[in-house]
Amino acid sequence: MTDIKFSISEHLIERMKKYPEIDWERVAKSAVKKYLQKLEVTDKLLSNSTVTLEDAEKMGDDIKQKMWERHKLYLENIEE
């Protein structure tokens, strides 16, 4: 087994100390495992995709614009 070291802020360490019964190493391992699973699912879903990064950015911009239009309409209606 390989050891991995990383830094944690003092603020986070102080918060963790409030729960000494927690096996923080196990929590970190679990978080890494879950994150890797999400990445692997994403890789699998996108493996046959023809969507480019530019396409994804355009879709994101379109979604943001639509969301703004909805919020703007909502705000206009509550001000009346």
N, C-alpha and C positions, 0 to 999 in steps of 0.2 A: 504494500500500500504506500502511496506517495503522500507526503505532507504538503499542504498548501497554506501559506501564510498571507494574511491581509490585514490592513489597518482598519480600526474602528474608532470613531470619535469618542472622546471622553464622555460626552453627553450620552451617547448610546450605551457605553459601558456602565455608567451610573444607573441608567434605566434597567439594564439587564440584571444588575446586582440586586434589584428589588425582588427578583424571582430566582433565588439560588437553586431551587429544586428543578429548574429546567436544564436539560442537557443541551446547551447552546450549540455544541458541535453537531449533535444529531439534527437540530433544527437547520443549521447551515447546510448540512449534507442533503437534507430533504428539499430545501429550497433550490439547491443546484440541480438536483435530480428532476424536480418539477419544471424548472426553467428549460433544461435540456429536452424534456419531453415535448414542451411547447414548440421549441425550435425544430425538433425532428418532425412534428406534425406539420408545421409550416413548410418545411423543406419538401415533405411528401406532397402536400397540396399544390405547391408551386412548381414541382419538378416538370410538369408538362404544360405549364402556363406560358402563353406568348405575351403576357402583359409586361411591358418594359417599366423601368423606373419612371420614365417621363410620363407614361400612361397613368401610373399610380399617383404621381404628383398632380396631374390634371384632374383625376377623379377626386382627389382630396380637396383641391381648390374648388371644384364644382360643389362638393358637399358642404364646404365651409360657406360658400356663397348662398346656397339654398337655406342653410341654417340661419345665416344672418338675416335673410329676407323674412323668414318666419318670425324671428325674434323682433325684428323691426315692426312688422305688422302687429304683433302682440302688443308691443310698447305703444304703438300709435292708438290702439283700441282701448288701452287702459287709461290713457291720458285724457280721454274725452269725458 
